[in-house]
Structures are given as structure tokens and as C-alpha cells.
Amino acid sequence: MTELSILILTKNGGEEFRTCLEQVYAQTVIRQAEVIVVDSGSTDGNVEFARSLGARVEQIAPQRFHHARTRNLAAGMARGEILVFLSQDAIPSSDEWLEAITASFKDPAVGAVYGKQLPKQGASLERKDVLDTVYGDQRIIKDPAHRNGLGYRFYHFSDVNSAIRRSVWQSTQFPEDLRVFEDLGIAKRILDAGWKIVYEPGACVFHSHHHTTIGLFKRYFDIGYTLKRLQIWDSPGTRSSLLRDGWMLLRNKLRQITRKRTQGGASALGQDIAKSAGLFLGLNQHRLPYAVKRHLSANNVCERITGN
């Protein structure tokens, strides 16, 4: 049996996808892995590029793509004992990334691992601050037996750069009733089932997006909805830790603005305020008329709530 399976979903990933694949095939332990690419309608030549490197490419119709369902589809195709999930625009930072993200599975109690995300060149101040806050330099073992005061970070998990034990995925799977944040959903299932999740800062990728202020508002509306729906918002320490980190980010922006130390500080401050407003409304979406909240969501998540 193939020991590792690297699973990448793509559609018109462009040059970043090519760089991602090249870095994957440059890994020191790549001989132990198979690479599966699930494409949902690319027209940029990357299907042929992936095949030329030796990847197995499976194609689905664009309308069939679904964040959770398509990941479950890819995992079901894999032969590996460890399933490694990587976003098409996540670039491994070294040739030891694959070894780092799979090393923790030597512990049979570990069900999943996720790695560090570094901002790409030109990333906004808002993204840099968020990634610095969420992805630190300290390795963390999330053990359901004791939460270690992690608060909201206890359930944090990102399939941008992650690995899941195959047997654990088989018993949990990505929740297909969620339109987005399927990684948060499966992390909760894994931890609630008694498995450990490890944050491994040594497994680094470059990954960041350019978000508009409105885009961030809508994204955090969906985050608020998901935290509430998965009953994470009411779990121990979630509210206080999220409020603490949110206030810390706002305070840092204010310092940077008053000291004129960083360009874009005022814009980043506005984005943090928009995120806070979106999160609050998402947490309280049940109080909003459907006609209103359907416009506040980035992914129309409120359809799943109302059934409309």
C-alpha cells in the first residue's frame, strides 16, 4: 500500500498551481507518495502539466465541485495510509514539508496534523497579522483529554496544509452539510471522537489571499454562523479567547497608525472592524430576516438554515 497520498483540488490554478506541484515533487520523501489531482474544469493547461509530472488526474464537472464532497471524493480514490491535503495555491516552503507534516503520525493517538501558513510576498497587513496570530512557532498537541486553555484554537484546523490518518477520515469524513469551513467541521468530529490533532509549525507553506473589506465581512459572517452551528461558540474558552485575540489585533493596528510605522494601517483597521461586525451578525443570524442575511453571506450558508 502506498504510505502517503497527496490530494490537491484545482481549477485554473495558473502558475501558483504549477509551482505548488513542482515543490511537491521536490520533496525528500516523495517516492513514498502518490499525487492525486481532482480538477473541476481547468482550461489553463494544468491538467496536462500535472499528468506530465506523474500525478493521477481525475476530472469532474464544475457544477459538481463542493468543498467537503470533493475532498471526500479525492480521499476515497487514495491508497495511502496518510491523506495529505494541499490547496492549489499553497506553496511548500522547503523540500522537507511532506516529512514534517506526516512525522507526528508515529503517535498512534494522532488523527490529524496541520501546518503553518506564511503570508506571500505582497500580502496585506490584515492577512499578515492574522497568520502571525493563528500560526505561531510553537508546536501544539490538541488532546481532547485536556484543552490546555486553547479556547477557539482548540478546534482550529485548516485543510489548506494538512494530513489526516486514513482510518480517521473513514470514520469521520468532511461534513457535506457544510458549504464552507469543512475543515473546521471535520476537526470537531476528529477531536470529539477522542483523536489528537497536532499543529506542526515545521510544515510550512506560503499561502494568503487578497480580501476586500466587504469580502472579509461576508467571510466572517460565515465563520460566525459555522461556529454557532457546530456548537463551538459555546465551548469552554471560545468567546473569551476570540475576543482577546480580536482586541489584540485592533490594538496593534491602532499603535501602527498612531506611530505611522506601517503603510496600510488604517485600511487594515477598517478590515478588522468589518470582520468583527460580520462575526457578530453571523453568530446572531437567526435574528435576521432571510432577505437580509442571504446578502451578508459569502457562500449563501443561510439557505442551509432556513431551507428556503
C-alpha positions as a printed Julia matrix, in Angstrom:
308×3 Matrix{Float64}:
   0.0    0.0     0.0
   1.16   3.47   -0.79
   2.07   5.08    2.52
   1.15   8.68    1.62
  -1.4   10.23   -0.71
  -1.19  13.93   -1.58
  -4.58  15.3    -2.63
  -4.96  18.62   -4.45
  -8.2   20.14   -5.76
  -7.79  22.58   -8.61
  -9.5   24.71  -11.2
  -7.46  27.13  -13.31
  -4.79  27.37  -10.64
  -2.37  29.02  -13.04
   1.28  29.5   -12.24
   0.77  29.03   -8.5
  -0.59  25.54   -9.03
   2.41  24.67  -11.2
   4.78  25.96   -8.54
   2.86  24.02   -5.9
   3.17  20.76   -7.86
   6.85  21.34   -8.61
   7.51  21.82   -4.9
   5.52  18.68   -4.08
   7.62  16.6    -6.46
  10.8   18.1    -4.96
  10.04  16.65   -1.51
  12.66  14.4     0.04
  10.13  11.59    0.72
   8.04  11.95   -2.45
   8.88   8.39   -3.51
   6.65   7.19   -0.69
   3.68   9.16   -2.02
   1.1    9.19   -4.75
  -0.25  12.52   -6.01
  -3.92  12.83   -6.93
  -5.28  15.98   -8.56
  -9.04  16.49   -8.81
  -9.78  19.08  -11.47
 -13.16  20.76  -11.84
 -12.92  22.36  -15.26
  -9.46  23.85  -15.82
  -8.73  25.45  -19.17
  -5.2   26.69  -18.37
  -3.25  23.6   -19.41
  -2.57  22.48  -15.85
  -4.3   19.13  -16.29
  -1.69  18.2   -18.87
   1.07  19.7   -16.71
   0.04  17.61  -13.7
  -0.02  14.43  -15.78
   3.41  15.23  -17.21
   4.84  15.19  -13.68
   3.25  11.83  -12.94
   0.17  12.89  -11.0
  -3.07  10.97  -11.29
  -5.69  13.44  -12.54
  -9.41  12.92  -12.07
 -11.8   15.39  -13.69
 -15.29  16.38  -12.52
 -17.8   18.85  -13.93
 -17.52  22.37  -12.43
 -21.04  22.2   -11.02
 -20.13  19.06   -9.07
 -17.49  20.84   -7.01
 -18.26  21.1    -3.31
 -15.6   21.82   -0.67
 -16.46  18.83    1.53
 -17.87  16.39   -1.0
 -14.98  16.79   -3.44
 -12.41  16.28   -0.68
 -14.22  13.13    0.36
 -14.2   12.04   -3.28
 -10.43  12.58   -3.52
  -9.8   10.74   -0.25
 -11.88   7.81   -1.45
  -9.65   7.49   -4.51
  -6.46   7.41   -2.46
  -4.48   4.32   -1.43
  -2.32   5.93    1.22
  -2.5    5.33    4.95
  -1.98   9.07    5.45
  -4.03  11.54    3.39
  -2.25  14.86    2.8
  -4.47  17.76    1.71
  -2.92  20.76   -0.02
  -4.6   23.77   -1.64
  -3.7   24.55   -5.23
  -2.17  27.9    -4.21
  -0.28  26.66   -1.13
   3.45  26.5    -1.86
   5.61  24.25    0.38
   8.44  26.36    1.76
  11.06  23.6     1.74
  11.73  20.09    0.47
  11.09  18.75    3.99
   7.45  19.94    4.22
   5.97  16.49    3.49
   8.2   14.77    6.01
   7.32  17.38    8.66
   3.57  17.19    8.21
   3.49  13.39    8.43
   6.05  12.77   11.21
   3.53  13.13   14.06
   1.6   10.05   12.92
   4.23   7.93   14.64
   1.99   8.55   17.65
  -0.98   6.2    17.09
  -3.26   8.59   19.02
  -2.78  11.38   16.45
  -5.66  11.6    13.99
  -4.7   14.72   12.04
  -1.97  17.32   11.6
  -1.97  20.79   10.11
   0.94  23.06    9.31
   1.97  26.68    9.35
   0.86  29.22    6.74
   3.19  32.07    5.86
   2.0   35.21    4.03
   3.04  35.52    0.43
   5.01  38.48   -0.82
   2.74  41.49   -1.09
   0.2   40.18    1.41
  -1.91  42.78    3.19
  -1.23  43.87    6.76
  -4.54  42.3     7.81
  -3.5   38.89    6.43
  -0.01  39.11    7.91
  -1.39  39.86   11.36
  -3.99  37.07   11.19
  -1.47  34.46   10.06
   1.05  35.56   12.69
  -1.63  35.26   15.38
  -3.11  31.91   14.36
   0.04  30.14   13.15
   2.79  30.56   15.73
   6.18  28.94   16.12
   5.19  26.6    18.95
   4.11  23.03   18.23
   0.71  22.29   19.77
  -0.85  18.93   20.59
  -4.63  19.25   20.88
  -5.72  16.47   23.19
  -9.44  16.02   23.91
  -8.47  14.82   27.41
  -7.31  18.35   28.29
  -7.74  21.51   26.22
  -4.77  23.36   27.77
  -6.58  26.71   27.69
  -6.55  26.87   23.89
 -10.02  28.41   23.6
 -11.19  28.8    19.99
  -7.85  27.49   18.77
  -8.68  24.05   20.13
 -10.92  23.35   17.14
  -8.91  25.39   14.64
  -7.71  23.32   11.68
  -7.01  24.17    8.05
  -7.05  21.72    5.16
  -5.01  24.2     3.12
  -1.99  22.37    4.53
  -2.91  19.25    6.47
  -2.84  15.47    6.82
  -5.39  13.0     8.19
  -4.96   9.37    9.09
  -6.97   7.37    6.54
  -8.84   5.34    9.15
  -9.81   8.56   10.92
 -11.11  10.13    7.72
 -13.12   6.99    7.02
 -14.87   7.23   10.39
 -15.45  10.99   10.33
 -15.3   12.39    6.77
 -15.72  16.03    5.8
 -19.28  17.12    6.71
 -21.12  17.55    3.41
 -23.91  19.55    5.01
 -21.48  22.48    5.32
 -20.93  24.68    2.28
 -17.65  26.06    3.65
 -15.28  25.57    6.59
 -15.47  21.84    6.11
 -12.05  21.67    7.78
 -13.49  23.11   10.98
 -16.28  20.56   10.76
 -14.01  17.54   10.39
 -11.67  18.81   13.11
 -14.55  18.87   15.56
 -15.55  15.35   14.56
 -11.97  14.11   14.99
 -11.45  15.71   18.39
 -14.89  14.75   19.66
 -14.09  11.16   18.7
 -11.05  11.24   21.01
  -8.22  11.65   18.49
  -5.42  14.18   18.91
  -4.75  16.94   16.36
  -1.23  18.36   16.08
  -0.26  21.82   14.87
   3.2   21.4    13.33
   4.93  24.74   12.59
   7.77  22.94   10.83
   5.43  22.06    7.96
   5.27  25.46    6.3
   3.55  26.68    3.15
   3.23  30.11    1.63
  -0.47  30.87    1.4
  -2.51  34.08    1.62
  -5.35  35.75   -0.25
  -6.17  39.35   -1.09
  -9.53  40.09    0.54
 -11.63  43.21    0.12
 -13.21  44.74    3.21
 -16.66  43.59    2.1
 -15.28  40.15    1.32
 -13.86  39.87    4.84
 -17.17  41.0     6.37
 -19.01  38.25    4.49
 -16.35  35.65    5.25
 -16.58  36.34    8.97
 -20.36  36.28    8.82
 -19.98  32.7     7.57
 -17.42  31.96   10.29
 -19.84  33.19   12.94
 -22.61  31.05   11.5
 -20.35  27.97   11.41
 -19.08  28.44   14.97
 -22.66  28.62   16.16
 -23.91  25.75   14.04
 -21.15  23.4    15.16
 -21.7   24.47   18.79
 -18.1   25.63   19.05
 -19.03  29.16   20.11
 -20.4   27.84   23.4
 -17.49  25.51   24.14
 -15.08  26.38   27.01
 -12.95  29.47   26.44
 -14.03  30.13   22.85
 -15.65  33.51   23.37
 -13.07  34.96   25.72
 -10.07  33.82   23.65
 -11.56  35.04   20.37
 -12.43  38.41   21.87
  -8.95  38.64   23.41
  -7.16  37.99   20.11
  -9.56  40.29   18.22
  -8.88  43.12   20.64
  -5.13  42.47   20.41
  -5.24  42.79   16.61
  -7.24  46.02   16.78
  -4.87  47.48   19.37
  -1.83  46.63   17.25
  -3.38  48.4    14.26
  -4.08  51.5    16.34
  -0.46  51.57   17.53
   0.83  51.27   13.99
  -1.44  54.06   12.79
  -0.53  56.48   15.59
   3.17  55.79   15.19
   2.95  55.79   11.38
   5.12  52.71   11.31
   3.29  50.7     8.66
   1.59  51.59    5.4
  -1.97  50.42    5.1
  -2.64  50.52    8.84
  -5.88  52.47    8.54
  -7.19  50.11    5.86
  -6.3   47.08    7.97
  -8.05  48.63   10.98
 -11.2   49.1     8.9
 -10.98  45.48    7.8
 -10.68  44.27   11.4
 -13.78  46.26   12.33
 -15.64  44.78    9.34
 -14.63  41.26   10.41
 -15.87  41.87   13.95
 -19.21  43.14   12.64
 -19.54  40.18   10.28
 -18.73  37.7    13.04
 -21.29  39.26   15.4
 -24.03  39.19   12.78
 -23.15  35.64   11.76
 -23.42  34.48   15.35
 -26.83  36.13   15.56
 -28.08  35.39   12.04
 -31.18  33.66   13.43
 -32.45  37.11   14.45
 -32.15  38.5    10.91
 -34.74  38.32    8.12
 -33.81  35.83    5.41
 -33.9   38.57    2.77
 -31.16  40.4     4.69
 -28.85  37.6     5.75
 -28.73  35.95    2.34
 -26.84  39.08    1.18
 -24.47  39.06    4.17
 -23.05  35.6     3.5
 -20.19  34.94    1.11
 -21.42  31.41    0.43
 -25.17  31.62    0.94
 -24.89  29.49    4.07
 -28.21  30.79    5.38
 -30.02  28.61    2.8
 -28.99  25.61    4.82
 -30.5   27.11    7.95
 -33.84  28.3     6.64
 -34.47  25.68    3.99
 -35.55  28.45    1.61
